[in-house]
Amino acid sequence: MGYRDLHLFNLAMLARQSWRLAQQPDSLCARLLKAKYWPEGNLWDVREGPGISYTWRSLVRGLRAMEKGIIWRIGDGMNVRIWDDPWILEGITRRPRTPRGNTVLSRVAELIDPYTGTWDTELVKDLFWEEDVPNILSIPVHVDREDTVAWHFDKKGYVLS
């Protein structure tokens, strides 16, 4: 077939199928898998465990490979974890550089002013290091819709701006 690394090609195809599960959560396949493997949670939180099928184990590995290139686009902020999920455009990890410390805030929604639907600027400045603040405040907020997952790179692997 001419593929240089069949393992990487297979992983890419599994990641593509995992992307379909994420983008089409109402499809029959996604609903069946959700009912069995993550009924109470989020697709991005699933892990391999004992007793899962070979197909699901393969899809989870594709999902793990795909995670390295995704970023959350902020809507209402309810689904995005501040310290664990990639949501900031700058940096390799796309997470805040600021250490969590003793803060009890966990969701991006807690950084958004509920009255104006924009960033709570004072809270962001108090909570994060100086280099994180402009990166966070430059992210558009769309409180009228849910957070969505997007691909952070273009087809050739370069970071989209």
C-alpha positions in Angstrom: 0.0 0.0 0.0 2.9 2.3 0.4 2.3 3.4 4.0 5.5 4.0 5.8 4.2 3.3 9.3 1.1 1.2 9.4 0.7 1.6 13.2 0.6 5.4 12.9 -1.8 5.2 10.0 -4.1 2.9 12.0 -3.9 5.3 15.0 -4.8 8.2 12.7 -7.9 6.3 11.4 -9.0 5.5 15.0 -8.6 9.1 16.0 -10.8 10.1 13.0 -13.5 7.8 14.2 -13.2 9.2 17.8 -13.5 12.7 16.3 -16.8 11.6 14.7 -18.0 10.4 18.1 -17.2 13.9 19.5 -18.7 15.8 16.6 -21.8 13.7 16.1 -22.9 12.8 19.7 -26.5 12.0 18.5 -25.5 9.4 15.9 -26.6 5.9 16.6 -23.0 4.7 17.1 -22.2 7.5 19.6 -25.4 6.9 21.6 -24.8 3.1 21.8 -21.2 3.6 23.0 -22.1 6.3 25.4 -24.8 4.1 27.0 -22.3 1.4 27.6 -19.0 3.2 28.3 -19.6 6.7 29.6 -23.3 7.1 30.5 -22.8 9.8 33.2 -19.8 11.7 31.9 -17.9 13.3 29.1 -16.3 11.5 26.1 -13.0 13.3 26.9 -12.9 11.7 30.4 -13.2 8.1 29.4 -10.3 5.7 30.2 -9.5 2.1 29.3 -10.7 -0.4 31.8 -11.1 -4.1 32.3 -13.9 -5.8 30.4 -14.1 -3.4 27.5 -14.3 -4.6 23.9 -11.3 -4.5 21.6 -13.1 -2.0 19.4 -13.8 0.4 22.3 -10.2 0.0 23.5 -8.9 1.0 20.1 -11.2 4.0 19.9 -10.0 5.2 23.3 -6.4 5.0 22.1 -7.4 7.0 19.0 -9.1 9.5 21.3 -5.9 9.8 23.5 -3.9 10.5 20.3 -6.3 13.1 19.1 -6.3 14.9 22.5 -2.9 16.2 21.8 -4.3 18.5 19.1 -7.6 19.7 20.4 -8.6 23.0 22.1 -11.8 24.0 23.7 -13.7 27.0 22.2 -15.4 28.8 25.1 -19.1 29.1 25.0 -20.7 29.3 28.4 -17.6 27.7 30.1 -19.6 25.0 31.9 -17.8 22.0 30.2 -14.2 23.3 30.4 -12.0 22.7 33.4 -9.6 25.6 34.0 -6.6 23.6 35.1 -7.0 20.3 33.1 -8.4 21.1 29.7 -6.7 22.8 26.8 -8.5 26.2 26.2 -5.8 28.9 26.0 -4.5 29.7 22.5 -0.8 30.2 23.7 1.6 27.6 25.0 2.3 24.0 24.2 -0.2 22.6 26.7 -2.9 25.2 25.9 -3.5 25.4 29.7 -2.8 28.2 32.1 0.9 28.5 33.1 -0.3 29.7 36.5 -0.2 26.9 39.1 -3.5 26.0 40.6 -2.5 26.7 44.2 -5.3 26.7 46.7 -8.0 28.1 44.4 -11.4 26.4 44.6 -12.4 27.6 41.1 -12.6 24.7 38.7 -14.7 25.6 35.6 -14.1 28.4 33.1 -17.8 29.5 33.7 -16.7 30.7 37.1 -14.4 33.2 35.4 -17.2 34.7 33.4 -19.3 37.5 34.8 -22.9 36.2 34.9 -24.4 39.7 34.3 -22.4 40.9 31.4 -21.4 37.5 29.8 -17.8 38.7 29.5 -14.7 37.8 31.4 -14.6 38.9 35.1 -11.4 40.9 34.4 -10.6 41.6 38.1 -10.9 37.9 39.0 -8.8 36.8 36.1 -6.1 39.4 37.0 -6.2 38.3 40.7 -6.0 34.5 39.9 -3.6 34.2 37.0 0.0 35.2 36.4 0.7 38.2 34.2 1.6 36.2 31.1 -1.8 34.3 31.3 -4.0 37.3 31.7 -3.9 38.8 28.2 -4.2 35.3 26.6 -7.3 34.6 28.6 -8.9 38.0 28.2 -8.4 37.8 24.4 -10.5 34.6 24.1 -14.0 35.4 22.9 -16.9 34.2 25.1 -20.2 33.1 23.7 -22.5 32.5 26.7 -25.4 31.8 24.5 -24.0 28.4 23.4 -22.1 25.4 24.8 -18.4 24.9 24.7 -17.1 23.1 21.7 -14.0 21.1 20.9 -11.9 22.2 17.9 -8.8 21.1 16.1 -5.9 23.4 17.1 -3.7 22.6 14.1 -4.1 22.9 10.3 -3.7 19.9 8.0 0.1 20.1 8.0 0.4 20.3 11.8 0.9 24.1 12.1 -0.8 26.0 14.9 -3.9 27.9 13.7 -3.9 31.5 14.9 
